[in-house]
Structure formats: structure tokens, C-alpha cells
Amino acid sequence: MKPQTLAAISVLALGLPALAVAQSTADANGDGVLTIEEVQAVLPEVDADGFSAMDTNGDGALDEAEIAVAQEAGLLPPSNG
């Protein structure tokens, strides 16, 4: 893993509590996944490397499974409900 990716993951782990509060509202189009644009609307400091680290299937969106894995890894805080 690149040092830049590790740094991005650290920023995400420390800076994403707001996403847990806003997860339901972060999904602007209601399609059940979060794009980088939707995540950045809540957390502008999230960059492409950090998002890609969580987007394990590389489809450009965080689905429920990817969010759960990121939460278990400590990259995202737990959801509120």
C-alpha cells in the first residue's frame, strides 16, 4: 500500500464521524450507495485515494457491504441505526 493511501486512510478514520450521522442524507439520489461526490459533500477532505481504499470492487460507489467492511476496519464510524 502506498504511503499516500495510508495517510488518506488515517484521515478517513479520524475525520469521518460526520458521515455516520449523515449517511442516510449523504445518499443524495437515494440509490443506496455513496459516490465520492456524495461522501465529499459531507467530508470535503476525502480524496480519491481514500475513497478507492474503501471501494473494494472499484465500481465508483460504496455499497452497504463496503461500508460495513470499512466500519469493521475502523475506516468509517458505526452507523446510527
MITOR-866107 format. One line per 3 residues: number of its first residue (from 1); for each residue x, y, z of N, C-alpha, C. Coordinates in Angstrom, 1 decimal, padded with zeros to 4 digits, m for minus. Example, Ala and Ser with C-alpha at 12.3 -4.5 7.8 and 13.67 -1.06 7.14 Angstrom:
1 = 013.2:m005.7:007.8:012.3:m004.5:007.8:013.2:m003.3:007.8  012.8:m002.2:007.1:013.7:m001.1:007.1:012.9:000.0:007.9
//
This chain:
1 = 000.9:m001.2:000.0:000.0:000.0:000.0:000.9:001.2:000.0  000.5:002.2:m000.8:001.3:003.4:m000.9:001.2:004.3:000.4  002.3:005.0:000.7:002.2:005.9:001.9:001.1:006.9:001.8
4 = 000.8:007.4:000.6:m000.3:008.3:000.4:m001.6:007.7:000.7  m001.8:006.4:000.3:m003.1:005.7:000.6:m003.2:005.6:002.1  m002.1:005.2:002.8:m002.2:005.0:004.3:m002.5:006.3:004.9
7 = m002.0:007.4:004.4:m002.3:008.7:005.0:m003.7:009.1:004.8  m004.2:008.8:003.6:m005.6:009.0:003.3:m006.6:008.2:004.2  m006.2:007.0:004.4:m007.0:006.1:005.3:m007.0:006.7:006.7
10 = m005.8:007.2:007.2:m005.8:007.8:008.5:m006.7:009.0:008.6  m006.7:009.8:007.6:m007.6:011.0:007.6:m009.0:010.5:007.7  m009.3:009.5:006.9:m010.7:009.0:006.9:m011.1:008.5:008.3
13 = m010.2:007.7:008.9:m010.5:007.1:010.2:m010.7:008.1:011.3  m010.0:009.2:011.2:m010.1:010.3:012.2:m011.1:011.3:011.8  m011.5:011.4:010.6:m012.4:012.5:010.2:m013.8:012.2:009.7
16 = m014.2:010.9:009.8:m015.5:010.6:009.3:m016.6:010.4:010.3  m016.5:010.9:011.5:m017.7:010.7:012.4:m018.9:011.4:011.8  m018.7:012.5:011.1:m019.9:013.2:010.5:m020.6:012.3:009.5
19 = m019.9:011.4:008.8:m020.5:010.6:007.8:m021.5:009.6:008.5  m021.3:009.1:009.6:m022.2:008.2:010.3:m023.5:008.9:010.6  m023.4:010.2:011.0:m024.6:010.9:011.3:m025.4:011.2:010.1
22 = m024.6:011.4:009.0:m025.3:011.9:007.7:m025.4:010.8:006.7  m025.1:009.5:007.0:m025.1:008.5:006.0:m026.4:008.5:005.2  m027.5:008.5:005.9:m028.8:008.4:005.2:m029.0:009.7:004.3
25 = m028.6:010.8:004.7:m028.8:012.0:003.9:m027.7:012.2:002.9  m026.5:011.6:003.1:m025.4:011.7:002.2:m025.8:011.1:000.9  m026.6:010.1:000.9:m027.1:009.4:m000.4:m028.0:010.3:m001.1
28 = m027.5:011.3:m001.8:m028.3:012.4:m002.3:m029.4:011.9:m003.3  m029.0:010.9:m004.1:m030.0:010.4:m005.1:m030.8:009.2:m004.7  m030.6:008.7:m003.5:m031.3:007.7:m002.9:m031.2:006.3:m003.5
31 = m030.0:006.1:m004.2:m029.8:004.8:m004.9:m029.2:003.7:m004.0  m029.0:004.0:m002.7:m028.5:003.0:m001.8:m027.0:002.9:m001.7  m026.2:003.7:m002.5:m024.8:003.6:m002.5:m024.3:005.1:m002.4
34 = m023.0:005.2:m001.9:m022.4:006.5:m001.8:m021.3:006.7:m002.8  m021.4:007.7:m003.6:m020.3:008.0:m004.6:m019.3:008.9:m003.9  m018.2:009.1:m004.5:m017.2:010.0:m003.9:m017.8:011.4:m003.8
37 = m018.6:011.8:m004.8:m019.2:013.2:m004.7:m020.1:013.3:m003.5  m020.9:012.2:m003.2:m021.8:012.3:m002.1:m021.0:012.3:m000.7  m019.9:011.5:m000.7:m019.1:011.5:000.5:m018.4:012.8:000.7
40 = m017.9:013.4:m000.4:m017.2:014.7:m000.3:m018.2:015.8:000.0  m019.5:015.7:m000.2:m020.4:016.7:000.1:m020.5:016.8:001.7  m020.3:015.7:002.3:m020.3:015.6:003.8:m018.9:015.9:004.4
43 = m017.9:015.3:003.7:m016.5:015.4:004.1:m015.6:015.8:003.0  m015.4:017.1:002.7:m014.7:017.5:001.6:m013.2:017.1:001.6  m012.7:016.7:002.7:m011.3:016.3:002.8:m011.0:014.9:002.2
46 = m012.0:014.1:002.0:m011.9:012.8:001.4:m011.4:012.9:000.0  m010.2:012.3:m000.3:m009.7:012.3:m001.6:m009.9:011.0:m002.4  m009.5:010.9:m003.6:m009.8:009.8:m004.5:m009.1:008.5:m003.9
49 = m007.9:008.7:m003.4:m007.1:007.5:m002.9:m007.9:006.9:m001.6  m008.3:007.8:m000.7:m009.0:007.3:000.4:m010.3:006.6:000.1  m011.0:007.2:m000.9:m012.3:006.6:m001.3:m012.0:005.3:m002.0
52 = m011.0:005.2:m002.8:m010.7:004.0:m003.5:m010.3:002.9:m002.6  m009.7:003.2:m001.5:m009.3:002.2:m000.5:m010.6:001.5:000.1  m011.6:002.3:000.2:m012.9:001.7:000.7:m013.7:001.0:m000.4
55 = m013.6:001.5:m001.6:m014.3:001.0:m002.8:m013.7:m000.3:m003.3  m013.8:m001.4:m002.6:m013.0:m002.6:m002.9:m013.4:m003.2:m004.2  m014.6:m003.0:m004.7:m014.9:m003.6:m006.0:m014.7:m002.7:m007.2
58 = m014.2:m001.4:m006.9:m013.8:m000.5:m007.9:m014.9:000.0:m008.8  m016.2:000.0:m008.3:m017.3:000.4:m009.2:m017.6:001.9:m009.0  m016.8:002.6:m008.2:m017.1:004.0:m008.0:m018.1:004.4:m007.0
61 = m018.6:003.4:m006.2:m019.6:003.7:m005.2:m019.3:002.8:m004.0  m019.7:003.3:m002.8:m019.6:002.4:m001.6:m021.0:001.8:m001.4  m021.1:000.5:m001.5:m022.4:m000.2:m001.2:m022.4:m000.5:000.3
64 = m023.5:m001.1:000.7:m023.7:m001.5:002.1:m022.6:m002.4:002.6  m022.2:m003.4:001.8:m021.1:m004.3:002.2:m019.8:m003.6:002.4  m019.5:m002.7:001.5:m018.2:m001.9:001.6:m018.2:m001.0:002.8
67 = m019.3:m000.4:003.0:m019.4:000.5:004.2:m019.3:m000.3:005.5  m019.9:m001.5:005.5:m019.8:m002.4:006.7:m018.3:m002.8:006.9  m017.6:m003.2:005.8:m016.2:m003.6:005.9:m015.4:m002.4:006.4
70 = m015.6:m001.2:005.8:m014.9:m000.1:006.2:m015.1:000.3:007.7  m016.3:000.1:008.2:m016.6:000.3:009.6:m015.9:m000.7:010.4  m015.9:m002.0:010.1:m015.2:m003.0:010.8:m013.7:m002.8:010.9
73 = m013.2:m002.2:009.8:m011.8:m001.9:009.8:m011.4:m000.6:010.5  m012.4:000.1:010.9:m012.2:001.4:011.6:m012.0:002.5:010.7  m012.3:002.3:009.4:m012.2:003.4:008.4:m013.4:004.3:008.4
76 = m014.5:003.8:008.8:m015.7:004.6:009.0:m016.3:004.3:010.4  m016.9:005.3:010.9:m017.6:005.1:012.2:m018.9:004.2:012.0  m019.3:003.6:013.1:m020.6:002.8:013.0:m021.8:003.7:012.6
79 = m022.7:003.1:011.9:m023.9:003.8:011.5:m024.8:004.1:012.8  m025.6:005.1:012.7:m026.6:005.4:013.8:m027.9:004.8:013.4  m028.0:003.5:013.6:m029.3:002.8:013.3:m029.1:002.0:012.2
//
